[in-house]
Amino acid sequence: MDDKKFYITTPIFYANAELHLGHTYTLVLSDVLARYHRSIGDATFFLTGSDEHGDKIVRAAQKEGVGPQAFVNKNVESSKKLMEKLEISHDFFIRTSDKEAHWPGAQKLWRELEAAGDIYKGTYQGLYCVGCEAFITEKELVDGKCPQHDTAPEQIKEENYFFRLSKYADEMKRLLESGELKITPRTRTNEMLALFGGEGHENTLSDISISRPEGAIPWGIPVPNDHTQLMYVWCDALSNYISALGYGREDDILFKTFWPAEVQVLGKDILRFHALLWPALLLSAKLPPPKELLVHGFVNSGGKKMSKSLGNVLDPHEFLDEYGVDALRYYLTREVSPTEDWDLTREKFKEVYNANLANGLGNLVSRTLKMSEQYFAGRVTGDMASVPPVHTRITEAAVLGDLAGLTIPYIITNEILPRYHAHMRAHEIHKAADAIWDLIGSLDQFIADYEPFKLVKTDKDAAERVLWGVLYGLHEIAGMLTPMMPNAAAKINLLVSVSPEEAGGLVFVTKVPESPLFMRKE
Ligand code: MSP
């Protein structure tokens, strides 16, 4: 379809602990988009990885009584295992402690900033939040604590290198206002624009410190030509998006092909770094900024952001082991709005699982395949033109409205698929999934209208035309489900295969599954 490129990234995850459901959300959202773009023929590169330097890591390693490298290795191992279980289809996993894959790019970026005259030495005195790995101002504190981590920041005074962020204020503002650097949702652009200002000028940004003395945190990438300093962990981390493509290495063909990124996915807590610092670093290095930042909300637990430091994390393995990968991916794709915060509870998960997977999709698949087997020995012949129209006004599927008189193939081609694609392209994966479940609702209605299990006794041909319509729908559902539930989609494709018929029609060859796709949970 499209022969475009699509470079998508997740933030790199701190390797200080196991990934929880919040991180899982970032991963699944990105993976659905990557798989969708592959499915429409875009040359896709999907990057994820781990953020392994800095104070936070060193302290966590010390707590466990191991060196930082051994410590991050262990966490990275378990992140990779989780990603495998989640069927994350990344093309590369970058690690910031990787001296071959990452360091050359990070150091080249530094040298470019230096060459542009944007780095100078200064003294930093102020507050630092280790949880954020960022300097924080008095104004941002709530009751003397960082509101995100609920911990008091540390007072530090040190010699650092600074980056002339101030120099890029005008250009940054222009990029944001013009939408050249698009932030989705749009309201987040305004939030970022509100950060420009101070000292009576409405268009300023303050310079920021981009290194730390080696003595303070002996775990990071040395500043080129000054090994008494290490690169500030956010500067190190952000450069992963280009180092992973070979920037700064001899073989930089991927970089030349894929940068700038089409979409960088991130949670709202780290937007500032991505919307202000990152594009400014790129401008200084004479590289184009990413095209879009897709910002998602928080997965809450007990009303607060799920986070290790708050101790309210839910373990994705628990859901994977109990319900399977399809169910977890389903939930994260359809049951939440990407741009808002939402609370996950075990009760809600089970309720939705039973209603929409065990009943909705699972039930439709199993009864259709049983009818196909029982009445037509697993071979149903037909074509689009002979499928009878839906009778009943579909009131449940409010978005679809009145379908009376329309056929299933017509509804799919003119309603469902256009909606599905439009939402996927707009990264509204929950709405794309709604289109699929509207089709499931329509197929249920269609079966209720014609009752093929009764019709088969009086008019077998008519029953076959009805069943063919349902199988056609299932086949389309499998296609649309592929990005969000690749495993379930593959199963449906195995159960409902298509072989062309000489007369121009299609034969659906079906099998009855040995066990239901989604076992009901009591
Ligand atoms: N290492 C930095 C990112 C550097 S990118 C150059 C970092 N890591 S993180 O592990 O804390 O977070 C990684 C991603 O997970 C972020 O997008 C973050 O917003 C997301 N989430 C972490 N907890 C989350 C929730 N409770 N809910 C939703 N997303 C959350 O930040």
Residues whose N, C-alpha, C, O or C-beta is under 5 A from the ligand:
A	BS01	MSP	P11 I12 F13 Y14 G22 H23 Y25 T26 D51 A237 L238 L266 G267 K268 D269 I270 G297 F298 V299 K305 M306 S307
